[in-house]
Amino acid sequence: QSALTQPASVSGSPGQSITISCTGTSSDVGGYNYVSWYQQHPGKAPKLIIYEVSNRPSGVSNRFSGSKSGNTASLTISGLQAEDEADYYCSSHTSSSTWVFGGGTQLTVL
Amino acid sequence: QLQLQESGSGLVKPSQTLSLTCAVSGGSISSNGYSWNWIRQPPGKALEWIAYIYHSGSTHYNPSLKSRVTISMDRSENHFSLKLSSVTAADTAVYYCAREVSGGGQFDFWGQGTLVTVSS
């Protein structure tokens, strides 16, 4: 299974909004509403921030939102804050009943 | 609060077998509705899903690793384990254990991760 495709890096200024894309195929992202997003700060374990495309776990800021169109899922962070600077990963269920992650996106808050 | 803790050898020689255990506290690995996963991250690289085992004991593996990986569980000890055989330097990574809410793909609880280095 091939990793999902994410941009290597994105950046934005405090208060702005950014969007990170996650592109797969009809056998993963496009075929299921089981896309999740994770935030990872250096040296830490990933943290779940979005599941099932657009749902937020309890305690996650509503500045984080998710969506999907066709084979591409997206994570939008609005009102960027310095603490949002981290790596972000998407994941998806696959037709083989396995899971696949994206290559990760480094977010820089300018 | 559920907690997961990885343990095992931090240094493995090439061609040998990597063995890790994930101890689960604050919940039972026998509970319906969850799978128990291993995920790894080579230094400076992306996450890679390795395998999962359901509460029932059924297993699924990453096709690229399937021939070398075994995941198992010990309900009496409330832990699950990973064995990766014939390791090379490419298997050097931080290995995480994580719980997934069955079918939804939510890896909602993670261990802190343990670095395994493959070197002679």
Interface residues (C-beta under 8 A of the other chain):
Chain A: Q1 A3 Y34 V35 S36 Y38 A45 P46 K47 L48 Y51 E52 P57 Y89 S91 S92 H93 S96 S97 T98 W99 V100 F101 G102 G103 G104
Chain B: N37 I39 K45 A46 L47 E48 W49 Y52 H60 Y61 N62 P63 S64 Y96 E100 V101 G103 G104 G105 Q106 F107 D108 W110 G111 Q112 G113
